[in-house]
Amino acid sequence: MIKKILVIILIYIIMLFSNSCVLRSTLFDDSGQKADIRLKQIIEAINNDDKDSLKSMFSEQALNESSDIDERINYLFDFINGEINNWETITHGSGTESIDHGKRTKNSCSWYYIDTDSEKYFIAFLEYLIDTENPEKIGLYMIYVVKAEDEGQFRGFGPDTRYAGIYTPEE
């Protein structure tokens, strides 16, 4: 009898917490998995010099805000020396999530090292995963790539360091 009561209480507690946004987003958050998938897509596009594929990953908003996305993609392809053959996670899928009066937004900030035969690079990207009010924001917003020894220049994805498209050193 006591076991049945304990099971019922346990089920009740699980149901209660499963309705909690904090617990749900903590236990069932797949942002890291999505970030790894996105990184693999970015790497494949870079390795294959596939400008159209990389460009299609960006959100409509990012494409509209970046006046020279084609030039920046060319810069990225030229900047990376060799084929990317390995990557290492620094942090992936961290970001912010908000639900306000039924409006939901979620973004993902991810940082990795990527290796070619001759060079190691630091790559970071910002992606909007959900925006119920502004679906044109969904997709990649920013990619930042520098040589690994220059990663200290990266200041994160704050309001003053966000720009649409692909980072180039003159920013």
N, C-alpha and C positions, 0 to 999 in steps of 0.2 A: 504494500500500500504506500509506504513512504517513497519507494522508488518511483511509483507512478506520479505522485505529487511533485517530486523533484524534476521529473521529466517534463511535466506540464509547466512548472515554473520556468524551467530552462527554455522551453519552446516560447513561452510568453516573453521572456527577456530577449531572446533572439528576434522575435517579431517586432518588439518595441524598438530595439536598436536598428533593425534593418530599415526602418522608416526614417532614421536619422540621417540627414545629409552628410554629416561629418563621417559617421561610420561607413556609410555606403561609399562615399568618395575615397575613403581610406582603403577599405577592403576590396572594392571592385573597380578601382581606378586602373585603366589600361593605357594611360598616357605614355608610360615608358615603353610599352610594347609598340604603340603607334609611332613613337619617335624613332625606335630602331628600324621599323619598316620604312619610315620616311627617309632615314639616313641611307638605307640600302638603295632606295629609289634614286636619291641624289647621287650616290656613288656610281650606280649603273649609268645614269645620264652623263656624268663626267667622264667615265671610262670610255663611253661610246661616242663622245662629242655630240650628244643628242640634245641640241638646243631646244627643239620643240617640246621634248619630254620634260626638260627642266622648267621651261617657261610655263607649261601647263600645270605645274605643281603650285604656282603662285596664285594667291587669291586675286579676284577681280580688282579689289581695292589696291593691292600692292602693285599690280600692273598699271593701274591708272595713275598712281602716285610716283612711279618710277619712269621718268621720261626716257631713259636710255637703257632699258632692261636688256635689249639685244647686245649692246656694247659691253654691259657688265657680265653677261653670260660668257661672251667671248673672252673677256679679261680672266674670268674664273678658269675657263678651259686652258688658257695659255699659262696661267699662274701655277697650276698644279703640274709638277714635273713627273711624268711617268704614270703608270696605271696604279690605281689604289687597290691594294691587295689585303689590307688589314685595317681594323678599327678597334678602338678601345673607348668604353664609356667613361666619361667624367661624371656627368649627371644627365639624366634624361627624363623628360616628361614632367619636370617641375614647372610650375606656372601658377596661374590664378584661375579660380572658378567663382562665379557669382550667380546668385539667383535673387532677383529683385523684382517683386510684383509680377512674377510669372516670366520675366525676361531672363534668359540664361545665357551666360558667356563662359567660355573656357579657352585658355591658351596654354601652350606648352613651350617651354624653353629647354633646349637640349644642348649639351656640350660634349664633344668627342675629340679624340685624337684619331687621325687617319694617316696611314703609312703607304708610301710608294716604295719602289726599289731604292730610291735615292734621297728621299726627304720625308720628314714627319711634319704634319700640319695640325693646327687646332681649327676645328670647325664648330660653329654654334649656329643654331637657327631658331627662329621664333615662328610658331605656327598657331593660327586660330583654329580650334577644333569645333567650337560651337558658338553661334551667335544667333539667337532666335529672332532678334530685331533686325540684324544686318547680315543676311546670308552672303553678301558680296565680300565679307571679311574672311570667310572660311577658306583656309589654305595657307601656304607659306606666306609670310610677310617679309622675312629678312633672313639672309644667309651671310655669315661672317666667316671668312677663312683667312688665316695668316699662317706663316711658318710657326712651328711649335715654340721656337725660342722667342717669338714675338707675342705670345699669348697674353703676356702681362699688360699689353696695350688695351685689351678687351675690358670694357667697363660695364658689361652686362646689357640688359635690355630695358633700361630706365627710360623715362620720357624724353630725356635729352640725348639718348644714344640710339633711338629707334629711327630707322629710315627704311623706306620700302626698297625691296630688291636685294642686290648683292653688294656687300661692302667692297669698296675700292680704297686704297690707301690715302687718296686725296681728301677723304671725308674729314 
